[in-house]
Amino acid sequence: MRLRQRYRMRAPSTGREVIIEAEPGRVYEDRETGEELEVVGMLLPLAPTASELPWSIENLRFCNWCDELAQKDLNDCPNCGRRMDPLPD
Ligand SMILES: [Zn+2]
């Protein structure tokens, strides 16, 4: 299954945004500041996923173990395989 997906990412201090074809489990850093980029959104076309939910930002959460994005309807994180905490209602 292909999980590679293009993300919009932002450097927190400068607000500079870049588009990265990100691999799950990998941390991306800003080329100038070296700080960890935060995910702003995902771009179309979407990579096929194990989930039926579309990869829009409303349908995603950050895994409490590895901090990677995962679909909200999954119980186990697709990146680290651990069971994620239940979501607050
Ligand atoms: Zn995880």
PDB file of the backbone (N, CA, C, O) and the ligand in Angstrom, with CONECT records:
HET     ZN  A 101       1
ATOM      1  N   MET A   1       0.837  -1.193   0.000  1.00  0.00           N
ATOM      2  CA  MET A   1       0.000   0.000   0.000  1.00  0.00           C
ATOM      3  C   MET A   1       0.878   1.252   0.000  1.00  0.00           C
ATOM      4  O   MET A   1       1.850   1.356   0.749  1.00  0.00           O
ATOM      5  N   ARG A   2       0.507   2.190  -0.857  1.00  0.00           N
ATOM      6  CA  ARG A   2       1.290   3.415  -0.951  1.00  0.00           C
ATOM      7  C   ARG A   2       0.757   4.432   0.057  1.00  0.00           C
ATOM      8  O   ARG A   2      -0.412   4.815   0.004  1.00  0.00           O
ATOM      9  N   LEU A   3       1.616   4.860   0.966  1.00  0.00           N
ATOM     10  CA  LEU A   3       1.185   5.828   1.967  1.00  0.00           C
ATOM     11  C   LEU A   3       1.780   7.203   1.719  1.00  0.00           C
ATOM     12  O   LEU A   3       1.460   8.163   2.419  1.00  0.00           O
ATOM     13  N   ARG A   4       2.646   7.293   0.720  1.00  0.00           N
ATOM     14  CA  ARG A   4       3.306   8.558   0.492  1.00  0.00           C
ATOM     15  C   ARG A   4       2.306   9.611   0.043  1.00  0.00           C
ATOM     16  O   ARG A   4       1.482   9.361  -0.837  1.00  0.00           O
ATOM     17  N   GLN A   5       2.378  10.738   0.625  1.00  0.00           N
ATOM     18  CA  GLN A   5       1.381  11.772   0.407  1.00  0.00           C
ATOM     19  C   GLN A   5       2.082  13.124   0.436  1.00  0.00           C
ATOM     20  O   GLN A   5       3.035  13.332   1.187  1.00  0.00           O
ATOM     21  N   ARG A   6       1.593  14.033  -0.394  1.00  0.00           N
ATOM     22  CA  ARG A   6       2.202  15.354  -0.382  1.00  0.00           C
ATOM     23  C   ARG A   6       1.573  16.228   0.698  1.00  0.00           C
ATOM     24  O   ARG A   6       0.351  16.341   0.798  1.00  0.00           O
ATOM     25  N   TYR A   7       2.428  16.834   1.491  1.00  0.00           N
ATOM     26  CA  TYR A   7       1.975  17.680   2.583  1.00  0.00           C
ATOM     27  C   TYR A   7       2.437  19.122   2.387  1.00  0.00           C
ATOM     28  O   TYR A   7       3.497  19.391   1.823  1.00  0.00           O
ATOM     29  N   ARG A   8       1.614  20.020   2.867  1.00  0.00           N
ATOM     30  CA  ARG A   8       2.062  21.395   3.044  1.00  0.00           C
ATOM     31  C   ARG A   8       2.618  21.501   4.440  1.00  0.00           C
ATOM     32  O   ARG A   8       1.927  21.191   5.411  1.00  0.00           O
ATOM     33  N   MET A   9       3.875  21.941   4.557  1.00  0.00           N
ATOM     34  CA  MET A   9       4.480  22.055   5.878  1.00  0.00           C
ATOM     35  C   MET A   9       5.012  23.459   6.087  1.00  0.00           C
ATOM     36  O   MET A   9       5.359  24.160   5.136  1.00  0.00           O
ATOM     37  N   ARG A  10       5.071  23.856   7.348  1.00  0.00           N
ATOM     38  CA  ARG A  10       5.432  25.227   7.676  1.00  0.00           C
ATOM     39  C   ARG A  10       6.488  25.260   8.769  1.00  0.00           C
ATOM     40  O   ARG A  10       6.436  24.501   9.737  1.00  0.00           O
ATOM     41  N   ALA A  11       7.447  26.160   8.590  1.00  0.00           N
ATOM     42  CA  ALA A  11       8.428  26.393   9.640  1.00  0.00           C
ATOM     43  C   ALA A  11       7.812  27.353  10.654  1.00  0.00           C
ATOM     44  O   ALA A  11       7.431  28.466  10.290  1.00  0.00           O
ATOM     45  N   PRO A  12       7.709  26.944  11.923  1.00  0.00           N
ATOM     46  CA  PRO A  12       6.983  27.749  12.914  1.00  0.00           C
ATOM     47  C   PRO A  12       7.515  29.183  13.062  1.00  0.00           C
ATOM     48  O   PRO A  12       6.717  30.111  13.193  1.00  0.00           O
ATOM     49  N   SER A  13       8.813  29.384  13.046  1.00  0.00           N
ATOM     50  CA  SER A  13       9.334  30.720  13.339  1.00  0.00           C
ATOM     51  C   SER A  13       9.215  31.677  12.158  1.00  0.00           C
ATOM     52  O   SER A  13       8.972  32.868  12.351  1.00  0.00           O
ATOM     53  N   THR A  14       9.384  31.164  10.928  1.00  0.00           N
ATOM     54  CA  THR A  14       9.358  32.059   9.774  1.00  0.00           C
ATOM     55  C   THR A  14       8.028  32.024   9.036  1.00  0.00           C
ATOM     56  O   THR A  14       7.724  32.941   8.274  1.00  0.00           O
ATOM     57  N   GLY A  15       7.230  30.981   9.249  1.00  0.00           N
ATOM     58  CA  GLY A  15       5.970  30.854   8.537  1.00  0.00           C
ATOM     59  C   GLY A  15       6.149  30.428   7.096  1.00  0.00           C
ATOM     60  O   GLY A  15       5.179  30.373   6.341  1.00  0.00           O
ATOM     61  N   ARG A  16       7.388  30.121   6.700  1.00  0.00           N
ATOM     62  CA  ARG A  16       7.666  29.697   5.338  1.00  0.00           C
ATOM     63  C   ARG A  16       7.061  28.313   5.098  1.00  0.00           C
ATOM     64  O   ARG A  16       7.231  27.401   5.908  1.00  0.00           O
ATOM     65  N   GLU A  17       6.356  28.171   3.978  1.00  0.00           N
ATOM     66  CA  GLU A  17       5.704  26.895   3.706  1.00  0.00           C
ATOM     67  C   GLU A  17       6.382  26.179   2.555  1.00  0.00           C
ATOM     68  O   GLU A  17       6.816  26.803   1.586  1.00  0.00           O
ATOM     69  N   VAL A  18       6.466  24.865   2.671  1.00  0.00           N
ATOM     70  CA  VAL A  18       7.035  24.040   1.617  1.00  0.00           C
ATOM     71  C   VAL A  18       6.115  22.861   1.365  1.00  0.00           C
ATOM     72  O   VAL A  18       5.339  22.458   2.232  1.00  0.00           O
ATOM     73  N   ILE A  19       6.217  22.312   0.152  1.00  0.00           N
ATOM     74  CA  ILE A  19       5.460  21.112  -0.194  1.00  0.00           C
ATOM     75  C   ILE A  19       6.431  19.939  -0.189  1.00  0.00           C
ATOM     76  O   ILE A  19       7.453  19.957  -0.876  1.00  0.00           O
ATOM     77  N   ILE A  20       6.100  18.928   0.589  1.00  0.00           N
ATOM     78  CA  ILE A  20       6.995  17.780   0.728  1.00  0.00           C
ATOM     79  C   ILE A  20       6.211  16.494   0.494  1.00  0.00           C
ATOM     80  O   ILE A  20       5.115  16.313   1.024  1.00  0.00           O
ATOM     81  N   GLU A  21       6.789  15.610  -0.305  1.00  0.00           N
ATOM     82  CA  GLU A  21       6.213  14.278  -0.442  1.00  0.00           C
ATOM     83  C   GLU A  21       6.755  13.470   0.729  1.00  0.00           C
ATOM     84  O   GLU A  21       7.839  12.891   0.659  1.00  0.00           O
ATOM     85  N   ALA A  22       5.986  13.447   1.790  1.00  0.00           N
ATOM     86  CA  ALA A  22       6.510  12.965   3.058  1.00  0.00           C
ATOM     87  C   ALA A  22       6.335  11.462   3.223  1.00  0.00           C
ATOM     88  O   ALA A  22       5.352  10.880   2.764  1.00  0.00           O
ATOM     89  N   GLU A  23       7.285  10.858   3.874  1.00  0.00           N
ATOM     90  CA  GLU A  23       7.192   9.455   4.225  1.00  0.00           C
ATOM     91  C   GLU A  23       6.777   9.351   5.679  1.00  0.00           C
ATOM     92  O   GLU A  23       7.278  10.096   6.521  1.00  0.00           O
ATOM     93  N   PRO A  24       5.854   8.424   5.988  1.00  0.00           N
ATOM     94  CA  PRO A  24       5.433   8.258   7.374  1.00  0.00           C
ATOM     95  C   PRO A  24       6.622   7.930   8.269  1.00  0.00           C
ATOM     96  O   PRO A  24       7.510   7.170   7.881  1.00  0.00           O
ATOM     97  N   GLY A  25       6.634   8.496   9.448  1.00  0.00           N
ATOM     98  CA  GLY A  25       7.679   8.184  10.415  1.00  0.00           C
ATOM     99  C   GLY A  25       8.921   9.027  10.275  1.00  0.00           C
ATOM    100  O   GLY A  25       9.838   8.904  11.087  1.00  0.00           O
ATOM    101  N   ARG A  26       8.982   9.900   9.247  1.00  0.00           N
ATOM    102  CA  ARG A  26      10.161  10.714   9.049  1.00  0.00           C
ATOM    103  C   ARG A  26       9.895  12.149   9.487  1.00  0.00           C
ATOM    104  O   ARG A  26       8.805  12.679   9.274  1.00  0.00           O
ATOM    105  N   VAL A  27      10.882  12.764  10.091  1.00  0.00           N
ATOM    106  CA  VAL A  27      10.749  14.149  10.527  1.00  0.00           C
ATOM    107  C   VAL A  27      11.412  15.042   9.496  1.00  0.00           C
ATOM    108  O   VAL A  27      12.522  14.761   9.045  1.00  0.00           O
ATOM    109  N   TYR A  28      10.733  16.118   9.122  1.00  0.00           N
ATOM    110  CA  TYR A  28      11.266  17.032   8.118  1.00  0.00           C
ATOM    111  C   TYR A  28      11.643  18.352   8.760  1.00  0.00           C
ATOM    112  O   TYR A  28      10.921  18.877   9.608  1.00  0.00           O
ATOM    113  N   GLU A  29      12.775  18.876   8.347  1.00  0.00           N
ATOM    114  CA  GLU A  29      13.269  20.114   8.939  1.00  0.00           C
ATOM    115  C   GLU A  29      13.367  21.206   7.888  1.00  0.00           C
ATOM    116  O   GLU A  29      13.600  20.948   6.707  1.00  0.00           O
ATOM    117  N   ASP A  30      13.183  22.426   8.352  1.00  0.00           N
ATOM    118  CA  ASP A  30      13.322  23.570   7.473  1.00  0.00           C
ATOM    119  C   ASP A  30      14.792  23.721   7.097  1.00  0.00           C
ATOM    120  O   ASP A  30      15.680  23.601   7.941  1.00  0.00           O
ATOM    121  N   ARG A  31      15.033  23.991   5.792  1.00  0.00           N
ATOM    122  CA  ARG A  31      16.405  24.059   5.300  1.00  0.00           C
ATOM    123  C   ARG A  31      17.182  25.230   5.909  1.00  0.00           C
ATOM    124  O   ARG A  31      18.391  25.136   6.121  1.00  0.00           O
ATOM    125  N   GLU A  32      16.482  26.328   6.187  1.00  0.00           N
ATOM    126  CA  GLU A  32      17.187  27.506   6.695  1.00  0.00           C
ATOM    127  C   GLU A  32      17.333  27.509   8.209  1.00  0.00           C
ATOM    128  O   GLU A  32      18.411  27.788   8.735  1.00  0.00           O
ATOM    129  N   THR A  33      16.250  27.199   8.905  1.00  0.00           N
ATOM    130  CA  THR A  33      16.293  27.327  10.362  1.00  0.00           C
ATOM    131  C   THR A  33      16.609  26.002  11.056  1.00  0.00           C
ATOM    132  O   THR A  33      17.015  26.000  12.218  1.00  0.00           O
ATOM    133  N   GLY A  34      16.428  24.880  10.363  1.00  0.00           N
ATOM    134  CA  GLY A  34      16.721  23.585  10.969  1.00  0.00           C
ATOM    135  C   GLY A  34      15.656  23.120  11.940  1.00  0.00           C
ATOM    136  O   GLY A  34      15.796  22.070  12.567  1.00  0.00           O
ATOM    137  N   GLU A  35      14.573  23.909  12.068  1.00  0.00           N
ATOM    138  CA  GLU A  35      13.541  23.501  13.016  1.00  0.00           C
ATOM    139  C   GLU A  35      12.592  22.499  12.365  1.00  0.00           C
ATOM    140  O   GLU A  35      12.500  22.400  11.141  1.00  0.00           O
ATOM    141  N   GLU A  36      11.899  21.769  13.214  1.00  0.00           N
ATOM    142  CA  GLU A  36      10.985  20.747  12.721  1.00  0.00           C
ATOM    143  C   GLU A  36       9.774  21.404  12.078  1.00  0.00           C
ATOM    144  O   GLU A  36       9.164  22.298  12.664  1.00  0.00           O
ATOM    145  N   LEU A  37       9.426  20.966  10.877  1.00  0.00           N
ATOM    146  CA  LEU A  37       8.289  21.549  10.170  1.00  0.00           C
ATOM    147  C   LEU A  37       6.991  20.997  10.722  1.00  0.00           C
ATOM    148  O   LEU A  37       6.891  19.818  11.061  1.00  0.00           O
ATOM    149  N   GLU A  38       5.987  21.880  10.808  1.00  0.00           N
ATOM    150  CA  GLU A  38       4.682  21.393  11.228  1.00  0.00           C
ATOM    151  C   GLU A  38       3.777  21.241  10.007  1.00  0.00           C
ATOM    152  O   GLU A  38       3.846  22.013   9.051  1.00  0.00           O
ATOM    153  N   VAL A  39       2.923  20.210  10.077  1.00  0.00           N
ATOM    154  CA  VAL A  39       2.035  19.916   8.948  1.00  0.00           C
ATOM    155  C   VAL A  39       0.880  20.908   8.937  1.00  0.00           C
ATOM    156  O   VAL A  39       0.197  21.098   9.944  1.00  0.00           O
ATOM    157  N   VAL A  40       0.673  21.533   7.791  1.00  0.00           N
ATOM    158  CA  VAL A  40      -0.434  22.473   7.641  1.00  0.00           C
ATOM    159  C   VAL A  40      -1.608  21.804   6.944  1.00  0.00           C
ATOM    160  O   VAL A  40      -2.761  22.045   7.303  1.00  0.00           O
ATOM    161  N   GLY A  41      -1.329  20.967   5.954  1.00  0.00           N
ATOM    162  CA  GLY A  41      -2.405  20.304   5.235  1.00  0.00           C
ATOM    163  C   GLY A  41      -1.861  19.296   4.261  1.00  0.00           C
ATOM    164  O   GLY A  41      -0.650  19.118   4.132  1.00  0.00           O
ATOM    165  N   MET A  42      -2.776  18.638   3.573  1.00  0.00           N
ATOM    166  CA  MET A  42      -2.379  17.663   2.562  1.00  0.00           C
ATOM    167  C   MET A  42      -2.867  18.119   1.205  1.00  0.00           C
ATOM    168  O   MET A  42      -3.831  18.877   1.100  1.00  0.00           O
ATOM    169  N   LEU A  43      -2.199  17.653   0.171  1.00  0.00           N
ATOM    170  CA  LEU A  43      -2.540  18.063  -1.185  1.00  0.00           C
ATOM    171  C   LEU A  43      -3.144  16.917  -1.971  1.00  0.00           C
ATOM    172  O   LEU A  43      -2.851  15.746  -1.726  1.00  0.00           O
ATOM    173  N   LEU A  44      -4.000  17.283  -2.927  1.00  0.00           N
ATOM    174  CA  LEU A  44      -4.515  16.310  -3.883  1.00  0.00           C
ATOM    175  C   LEU A  44      -3.456  16.052  -4.943  1.00  0.00           C
ATOM    176  O   LEU A  44      -2.652  16.954  -5.176  1.00  0.00           O
ATOM    177  N   PRO A  45      -3.383  14.916  -5.598  1.00  0.00           N
ATOM    178  CA  PRO A  45      -4.244  13.761  -5.359  1.00  0.00           C
ATOM    179  C   PRO A  45      -3.814  12.992  -4.117  1.00  0.00           C
ATOM    180  O   PRO A  45      -2.635  12.944  -3.766  1.00  0.00           O
ATOM    181  N   LEU A  46      -4.789  12.403  -3.476  1.00  0.00           N
ATOM    182  CA  LEU A  46      -4.516  11.708  -2.228  1.00  0.00           C
ATOM    183  C   LEU A  46      -3.974  10.309  -2.483  1.00  0.00           C
ATOM    184  O   LEU A  46      -4.385   9.625  -3.421  1.00  0.00           O
ATOM    185  N   ALA A  47      -3.075   9.915  -1.657  1.00  0.00           N
ATOM    186  CA  ALA A  47      -2.546   8.558  -1.747  1.00  0.00           C
ATOM    187  C   ALA A  47      -3.615   7.575  -1.272  1.00  0.00           C
ATOM    188  O   ALA A  47      -4.431   7.909  -0.413  1.00  0.00           O
ATOM    189  N   PRO A  48      -3.609   6.371  -1.826  1.00  0.00           N
ATOM    190  CA  PRO A  48      -4.574   5.371  -1.332  1.00  0.00           C
ATOM    191  C   PRO A  48      -4.295   5.045   0.132  1.00  0.00           C
ATOM    192  O   PRO A  48      -3.141   5.016   0.561  1.00  0.00           O
ATOM    193  N   THR A  49      -5.325   4.808   0.871  1.00  0.00           N
ATOM    194  CA  THR A  49      -5.147   4.559   2.300  1.00  0.00           C
ATOM    195  C   THR A  49      -5.928   3.334   2.723  1.00  0.00           C
ATOM    196  O   THR A  49      -6.758   2.818   1.974  1.00  0.00           O
ATOM    197  N   ALA A  50      -5.654   2.877   3.925  1.00  0.00           N
ATOM    198  CA  ALA A  50      -6.378   1.742   4.485  1.00  0.00           C
ATOM    199  C   ALA A  50      -7.745   2.173   4.988  1.00  0.00           C
ATOM    200  O   ALA A  50      -8.609   1.346   5.279  1.00  0.00           O
ATOM    201  N   SER A  51      -7.917   3.448   5.081  1.00  0.00           N
ATOM    202  CA  SER A  51      -9.143   3.979   5.658  1.00  0.00           C
ATOM    203  C   SER A  51     -10.103   4.431   4.574  1.00  0.00           C
ATOM    204  O   SER A  51      -9.688   4.777   3.468  1.00  0.00           O
ATOM    205  N   GLU A  52     -11.375   4.425   4.894  1.00  0.00           N
ATOM    206  CA  GLU A  52     -12.373   4.948   3.970  1.00  0.00           C
ATOM    207  C   GLU A  52     -12.489   6.461   4.078  1.00  0.00           C
ATOM    208  O   GLU A  52     -13.005   7.115   3.171  1.00  0.00           O
ATOM    209  N   LEU A  53     -12.021   7.003   5.160  1.00  0.00           N
ATOM    210  CA  LEU A  53     -12.130   8.452   5.342  1.00  0.00           C
ATOM    211  C   LEU A  53     -11.168   9.189   4.429  1.00  0.00           C
ATOM    212  O   LEU A  53     -10.022   8.767   4.277  1.00  0.00           O
ATOM    213  N   PRO A  54     -11.610  10.284   3.816  1.00  0.00           N
ATOM    214  CA  PRO A  54     -10.675  11.082   3.017  1.00  0.00           C
ATOM    215  C   PRO A  54      -9.614  11.719   3.910  1.00  0.00           C
ATOM    216  O   PRO A  54      -9.814  11.928   5.107  1.00  0.00           O
ATOM    217  N   TRP A  55      -8.473  12.021   3.275  1.00  0.00           N
ATOM    218  CA  TRP A  55      -7.359  12.579   4.037  1.00  0.00           C
ATOM    219  C   TRP A  55      -7.468  14.091   4.140  1.00  0.00           C
ATOM    220  O   TRP A  55      -6.504  14.810   3.876  1.00  0.00           O
ATOM    221  N   SER A  56      -8.614  14.559   4.515  1.00  0.00           N
ATOM    222  CA  SER A  56      -8.693  15.990   4.785  1.00  0.00           C
ATOM    223  C   SER A  56      -8.324  16.197   6.245  1.00  0.00           C
ATOM    224  O   SER A  56      -8.419  15.275   7.055  1.00  0.00           O
ATOM    225  N   ILE A  57      -7.909  17.398   6.573  1.00  0.00           N
ATOM    226  CA  ILE A  57      -7.322  17.642   7.883  1.00  0.00           C
ATOM    227  C   ILE A  57      -8.342  17.395   9.000  1.00  0.00           C
ATOM    228  O   ILE A  57      -7.962  17.064  10.123  1.00  0.00           O
ATOM    229  N   GLU A  58      -9.654  17.556   8.690  1.00  0.00           N
ATOM    230  CA  GLU A  58     -10.671  17.313   9.739  1.00  0.00           C
ATOM    231  C   GLU A  58     -10.744  15.834  10.100  1.00  0.00           C
ATOM    232  O   GLU A  58     -11.186  15.475  11.191  1.00  0.00           O
ATOM    233  N   ASN A  59     -10.306  14.976   9.173  1.00  0.00           N
ATOM    234  CA  ASN A  59     -10.428  13.541   9.412  1.00  0.00           C
ATOM    235  C   ASN A  59      -9.135  12.924   9.918  1.00  0.00           C
ATOM    236  O   ASN A  59      -8.998  11.703   9.980  1.00  0.00           O
ATOM    237  N   LEU A  60      -8.194  13.779  10.275  1.00  0.00           N
ATOM    238  CA  LEU A  60      -6.904  13.279  10.732  1.00  0.00           C
ATOM    239  C   LEU A  60      -6.633  13.696  12.164  1.00  0.00           C
ATOM    240  O   LEU A  60      -7.201  14.658  12.680  1.00  0.00           O
ATOM    241  N   ARG A  61      -5.751  12.940  12.780  1.00  0.00           N
ATOM    242  CA  ARG A  61      -5.310  13.250  14.137  1.00  0.00           C
ATOM    243  C   ARG A  61      -3.827  12.978  14.216  1.00  0.00           C
ATOM    244  O   ARG A  61      -3.253  12.336  13.336  1.00  0.00           O
ATOM    245  N   PHE A  62      -3.220  13.461  15.258  1.00  0.00           N
ATOM    246  CA  PHE A  62      -1.821  13.126  15.489  1.00  0.00           C
ATOM    247  C   PHE A  62      -1.764  11.962  16.461  1.00  0.00           C
ATOM    248  O   PHE A  62      -2.401  11.990  17.513  1.00  0.00           O
ATOM    249  N   CYS A  63      -1.005  10.950  16.110  1.00  0.00           N
ATOM    250  CA  CYS A  63      -0.796   9.806  17.001  1.00  0.00           C
ATOM    251  C   CYS A  63      -0.133  10.283  18.282  1.00  0.00           C
ATOM    252  O   CYS A  63       0.826  11.054  18.249  1.00  0.00           O
ATOM    253  N   ASN A  64      -0.665   9.809  19.430  1.00  0.00           N
ATOM    254  CA  ASN A  64      -0.090  10.244  20.699  1.00  0.00           C
ATOM    255  C   ASN A  64       1.246   9.570  20.993  1.00  0.00           C
ATOM    256  O   ASN A  64       1.924   9.943  21.950  1.00  0.00           O
ATOM    257  N   TRP A  65       1.633   8.590  20.190  1.00  0.00           N
ATOM    258  CA  TRP A  65       2.917   7.917  20.385  1.00  0.00           C
ATOM    259  C   TRP A  65       4.000   8.528  19.510  1.00  0.00           C
ATOM    260  O   TRP A  65       5.053   8.924  20.011  1.00  0.00           O
ATOM    261  N   CYS A  66       3.753   8.609  18.206  1.00  0.00           N
ATOM    262  CA  CYS A  66       4.822   9.016  17.293  1.00  0.00           C
ATOM    263  C   CYS A  66       4.573  10.392  16.671  1.00  0.00           C
ATOM    264  O   CYS A  66       5.419  10.902  15.938  1.00  0.00           O
ATOM    265  N   ASP A  67       3.395  11.003  16.966  1.00  0.00           N
ATOM    266  CA  ASP A  67       3.106  12.347  16.467  1.00  0.00           C
ATOM    267  C   ASP A  67       2.953  12.417  14.957  1.00  0.00           C
ATOM    268  O   ASP A  67       3.029  13.500  14.376  1.00  0.00           O
ATOM    269  N   GLU A  68       2.740  11.274  14.315  1.00  0.00           N
ATOM    270  CA  GLU A  68       2.472  11.293  12.887  1.00  0.00           C
ATOM    271  C   GLU A  68       0.963  11.394  12.663  1.00  0.00           C
ATOM    272  O   GLU A  68       0.173  11.088  13.556  1.00  0.00           O
ATOM    273  N   LEU A  69       0.575  11.822  11.470  1.00  0.00           N
ATOM    274  CA  LEU A  69      -0.842  11.920  11.155  1.00  0.00           C
ATOM    275  C   LEU A  69      -1.434  10.541  10.895  1.00  0.00           C
ATOM    276  O   LEU A  69      -0.816   9.692  10.252  1.00  0.00           O
ATOM    277  N   ALA A  70      -2.636  10.338  11.403  1.00  0.00           N
ATOM    278  CA  ALA A  70      -3.354   9.084  11.175  1.00  0.00           C
ATOM    279  C   ALA A  70      -4.830   9.417  11.004  1.00  0.00           C
ATOM    280  O   ALA A  70      -5.311  10.428  11.515  1.00  0.00           O
ATOM    281  N   GLN A  71      -5.536   8.566  10.289  1.00  0.00           N
ATOM    282  CA  GLN A  71      -6.966   8.794  10.129  1.00  0.00           C
ATOM    283  C   GLN A  71      -7.675   8.561  11.456  1.00  0.00           C
ATOM    284  O   GLN A  71      -7.310   7.677  12.231  1.00  0.00           O
ATOM    285  N   LYS A  72      -8.702   9.380  11.698  1.00  0.00           N
ATOM    286  CA  LYS A  72      -9.413   9.305  12.976  1.00  0.00           C
ATOM    287  C   LYS A  72     -10.158   7.995  13.170  1.00  0.00           C
ATOM    288  O   LYS A  72     -10.400   7.589  14.307  1.00  0.00           O
ATOM    289  N   ASP A  73     -10.530   7.322  12.075  1.00  0.00           N
ATOM    290  CA  ASP A  73     -11.316   6.101  12.252  1.00  0.00           C
ATOM    291  C   ASP A  73     -10.451   4.867  12.496  1.00  0.00           C
ATOM    292  O   ASP A  73     -10.977   3.764  12.644  1.00  0.00           O
ATOM    293  N   LEU A  74      -9.147   5.040  12.538  1.00  0.00           N
ATOM    294  CA  LEU A  74      -8.271   3.908  12.841  1.00  0.00           C
ATOM    295  C   LEU A  74      -8.006   3.840  14.343  1.00  0.00           C
ATOM    296  O   LEU A  74      -7.883   4.864  15.014  1.00  0.00           O
ATOM    297  N   ASN A  75      -7.923   2.618  14.853  1.00  0.00           N
ATOM    298  CA  ASN A  75      -7.558   2.446  16.257  1.00  0.00           C
ATOM    299  C   ASN A  75      -6.050   2.358  16.429  1.00  0.00           C
ATOM    300  O   ASN A  75      -5.495   2.847  17.413  1.00  0.00           O
ATOM    301  N   ASP A  76      -5.399   1.734  15.467  1.00  0.00           N
ATOM    302  CA  ASP A  76      -3.957   1.557  15.542  1.00  0.00           C
ATOM    303  C   ASP A  76      -3.278   2.509  14.566  1.00  0.00           C
ATOM    304  O   ASP A  76      -3.723   2.671  13.430  1.00  0.00           O
ATOM    305  N   CYS A  77      -2.216   3.125  15.012  1.00  0.00           N
ATOM    306  CA  CYS A  77      -1.490   4.081  14.188  1.00  0.00           C
ATOM    307  C   CYS A  77      -0.856   3.371  12.984  1.00  0.00           C
ATOM    308  O   CYS A  77      -0.171   2.364  13.165  1.00  0.00           O
ATOM    309  N   PRO A  78      -1.069   3.872  11.759  1.00  0.00           N
ATOM    310  CA  PRO A  78      -0.468   3.235  10.579  1.00  0.00           C
ATOM    311  C   PRO A  78       1.037   3.467  10.493  1.00  0.00           C
ATOM    312  O   PRO A  78       1.711   2.813   9.697  1.00  0.00           O
ATOM    313  N   ASN A  79       1.572   4.374  11.287  1.00  0.00           N
ATOM    314  CA  ASN A  79       2.998   4.688  11.230  1.00  0.00           C
ATOM    315  C   ASN A  79       3.798   3.857  12.219  1.00  0.00           C
ATOM    316  O   ASN A  79       4.809   3.258  11.853  1.00  0.00           O
ATOM    317  N   CYS A  80       3.348   3.816  13.485  1.00  0.00           N
ATOM    318  CA  CYS A  80       4.128   3.093  14.494  1.00  0.00           C
ATOM    319  C   CYS A  80       3.424   1.815  14.947  1.00  0.00           C
ATOM    320  O   CYS A  80       4.014   1.004  15.660  1.00  0.00           O
ATOM    321  N   GLY A  81       2.144   1.628  14.531  1.00  0.00           N
ATOM    322  CA  GLY A  81       1.452   0.391  14.813  1.00  0.00           C
ATOM    323  C   GLY A  81       0.898   0.286  16.220  1.00  0.00           C
ATOM    324  O   GLY A  81       0.310  -0.732  16.586  1.00  0.00           O
ATOM    325  N   ARG A  82       1.086   1.350  17.023  1.00  0.00           N
ATOM    326  CA  ARG A  82       0.589   1.271  18.388  1.00  0.00           C
ATOM    327  C   ARG A  82      -0.850   1.762  18.480  1.00  0.00           C
ATOM    328  O   ARG A  82      -1.318   2.520  17.630  1.00  0.00           O
ATOM    329  N   ARG A  83      -1.536   1.321  19.514  1.00  0.00           N
ATOM    330  CA  ARG A  83      -2.925   1.716  19.710  1.00  0.00           C
ATOM    331  C   ARG A  83      -2.976   3.151  20.219  1.00  0.00           C
ATOM    332  O   ARG A  83      -2.334   3.502  21.209  1.00  0.00           O
ATOM    333  N   MET A  84      -3.755   3.969  19.520  1.00  0.00           N
ATOM    334  CA  MET A  84      -3.830   5.368  19.881  1.00  0.00           C
ATOM    335  C   MET A  84      -4.882   5.586  20.965  1.00  0.00           C
ATOM    336  O   MET A  84      -5.846   4.827  21.070  1.00  0.00           O
ATOM    337  N   ASP A  85      -4.687   6.621  21.763  1.00  0.00           N
ATOM    338  CA  ASP A  85      -5.660   6.982  22.781  1.00  0.00           C
ATOM    339  C   ASP A  85      -6.998   7.273  22.127  1.00  0.00           C
ATOM    340  O   ASP A  85      -7.042   7.760  20.997  1.00  0.00           O
ATOM    341  N   PRO A  86      -8.107   6.976  22.831  1.00  0.00           N
ATOM    342  CA  PRO A  86      -9.404   7.344  22.262  1.00  0.00           C
ATOM    343  C   PRO A  86      -9.506   8.853  22.114  1.00  0.00           C
ATOM    344  O   PRO A  86      -8.932   9.604  22.903  1.00  0.00           O
ATOM    345  N   LEU A  87     -10.241   9.292  21.096  1.00  0.00           N
ATOM    346  CA  LEU A  87     -10.403  10.724  20.874  1.00  0.00           C
ATOM    347  C   LEU A  87     -11.435  11.279  21.849  1.00  0.00           C
ATOM    348  O   LEU A  87     -12.422  10.616  22.170  1.00  0.00           O
ATOM    349  N   PRO A  88     -11.197  12.496  22.312  1.00  0.00           N
ATOM    350  CA  PRO A  88     -12.251  13.146  23.129  1.00  0.00           C
ATOM    351  C   PRO A  88     -13.454  13.474  22.236  1.00  0.00           C
ATOM    352  O   PRO A  88     -13.284  13.794  21.060  1.00  0.00           O
ATOM    353  N   ASP A  89     -14.672  13.395  22.796  1.00  0.00           N
ATOM    354  CA  ASP A  89     -15.859  13.683  21.971  1.00  0.00           C
ATOM    355  C   ASP A  89     -16.074  15.185  21.801  1.00  0.00           C
ATOM    356  O   ASP A  89     -17.024  15.602  21.138  1.00  0.00           O
TER     357      ASP A  89
HETATM  358 ZN    ZN A 101       2.051   6.375  15.877  1.00  0.00          ZN2+
END
